[in-house]
Amino acid sequence: MTYVRNGWGLVRSQFPSVIILFLYQLLWGLFLYRLIHSAVVAVLSRYPDTPPNELNRILYLIEGQFELKHNPEIHQYFWLLIGMIVLRLLLTPLFQAGILYGLVPAETRASGLPFFRGMKEFWKPVTLFFLLELALLSLPGIWIVPDLYALLPRLLTSGDRLAPLLTFCGYLLGWVVYGWLVRQILLFAQFGYLFKAGVWGSLMLSMRYLLPGIAISLILGAAGAALFLLFGTASWIWTGLIALILQQTYPFIRSLFQIWTLTSQYQLWHTKSQKS
């Protein structure tokens, strides 16, 4: 596909951004893994060694409820996790601004590394679009989350689970499709605002050329998923150093495909906006 091929040309010019995003995701994943690992090990160490009967299981659950309310270490983990989520929400628009600034023609950029320069130049509008996206993505949860919660007892019982499972998956799939549409429309709106082409016209372009946008996401998404399966299978077969190298390399591949998807969508927007 032409837009994917042209998007790859922009990725090569943004290779420093790929490296920075890779290091950020690698360190983030490592820190999150260590946090969850330490908490899970502490919880599992309290599980009865002998095969638990019903009384042991009830006592374990009662102890867990008591610890959730009164143990300061659990509260510390909870607030640390909340802090990590807030930090992630603060950093995401900054990284997005740096990547988007890399799409500015080189002759019109200010001096300095484009990624960090973009954080300074684009952080305000990108943050506003990011907050708008969060609000729109969360809006269906007002109706969907109560319905999903009502389905949980039917999924946990030993009766017929097929119908509630299909309903559950249908809700989630609809939410995912809605989320992609919101991101696609707001991404084109960002292009129009940041590159002085008009927000309204870019919104119309996103709807008019929705199918090419879907094709870009499907092509690169399928390629990324195939590489994920390939890396995962290889790490299961060749354990040891090779598996460690593959596991540490995949965040780089994921970062590369994230920026490639963005640059390909930009090529679609840029091409169509020049013709309109």
Protein Blocks (a to p, Z undefined) as FASTA:
>chain_A
ZZlmmmmmmmmmmmmmmmmmmmmmmmmmmmmmmmmmmmmmmmmmmpcfbacdfklmmmmm
mmmmmmmmmmmklmmmmmmmmmmmmmmmmmmmmmmmmmmmmmpcfklpcedjfklmmmmm
mmmmmmmmmmmmmmmmmmmmmmmmmmmmmmmmmmmpmbdfklmmmmmmmmmmmmmmmmmm
mmmmmmmmmmmmmnonojklmmmmmmmmmmmmmmmmmmmmmmmmmmmmmmmmmmmmmgcj
llmmmmmmmmmmmmmmmmmmmmmmmmmmmmmmmmZZ
